[in-house]
Every structure is written in structure tokens, then in C-alpha cells.
Amino acid sequence: MARMKFLCDAERCIECNACVTACKNENEVPWGVNRRRVVTINDGVPGEKSISVACMHCTDAPCAAVCPVDCFYTTDDGIVLHDKDLCIGCGYCFYACPFGAPQYPQQEAFGVRGKMDKCTFCAGGPTANNSNDEYAKYGANRVAEGKLPACAEMCSTKALLAGDGDMVADIFRERTLRRSGRPQTWGWEQAYGAGV
């Protein structure tokens, strides 16, 4: 079975935030939550890079490891989802995640936290596929329709890749080889066998 993964190519990301907007529009994300955000490293300095960050759907997810009620689960294709009906809003997952993916919605006054919210890879949740209940709690289930997540589809430079981890790795590897110039000079036979 495929292991679904995200990868952002920092050489292609132009910090347009189309991925953030697509996610918010497609899933009607609660106010105060960004399931996806664009982070700029070395902002304003020559060589700055931007990357789109969300839940990375880890193989051994730290959010799932610390959840006291086991509301996180991994689907057969490697997507890490969580059940909002089981979530108690303790925030352990928020502190465990290195990507800051689980977040509290800011809909209530006076610090009422509610249930955590996170990127679903546009794969919905534990309720029936494409039901009204699923959409209200988790957003669109594009994976059930055979589509990519909205963020990856809307990326104008195709910096944000999503899908089967092996295919994503192959695409990124090919791009890296093309960018680096002459990959044929890496081998010993090229350097010494050709009389260079």
C-alpha cells in the first residue's frame, strides 16, 4: 500500500501562500487555525528559502505516541488522522509535534480550548466518506475521490508535492539531479576513466 507524504521543494517555493488559502477554502478551517503555513528561513537575507509546512503524516507519529485517549490513528496508506469525538483537548500532541500541526481553534472566549484540529491530507476523518458530518468536523475528503490534497493541487510552481512517498521522492530526486548541473561527474569512472 502507498505511504502518503508531503514534500516541499524550497528551491521552487515563492511564498505565495496559495497552499494556505486552498486549504482554508477547501476545508473551511476554523478561525485561528492554519492547517498549513509557509515559513521563510533567513528572511531578507541573500539565499532565503520558503517552505510550506503542515502535518507531515509521520510513520511513527509523536502526536499519537503522547495522546492519552488514543484519538490519533494511521490509515492503511499512512495518513495520520485524529478522531475529534475522542479528543479531550489536553494539548499533549501540540507539544509533541515538531511541525506544530495540531492546533486549537480560537472560536471560544476566555481560553476555552475545545478539540484539536490538524491537517488531514484532505482525507476526512473516521466518519462515513463524504458525509455532511465528516465535512463539518474534518473538511473535504479529496483522497476518497481519487484527488490530491487541495494545497498540492493549487501550488503554482509545483513546489509542494503530495502523494505516494516513493513517487514524491523520485520526482524530487530527478529535480535535484537536473538542478545540480552535471551529475555524471560524480562517479570515479568519469573523473579518471575518461582521461580528465
Buried (B, 14 or more C-beta within 10 A) or exposed (E): EEBBBBBBBBEBBEBBBBBBBBBBEBBEBBEEBBBBBBBBEEEEEEEEBBBBBBBBBBEEBBBBEBBEEEBBBBBEBBBBBBBBEBBEBBBBBBEBBEBBBBBBBBEEEEEEBBBBBBBBBBBBBBBEEEEEEBBEBBBBBBBBEEEBBBBBBBBEEEBBBBBBBEEBEEBBEEBEEEEEEEEEEEEEEEEEEEEE
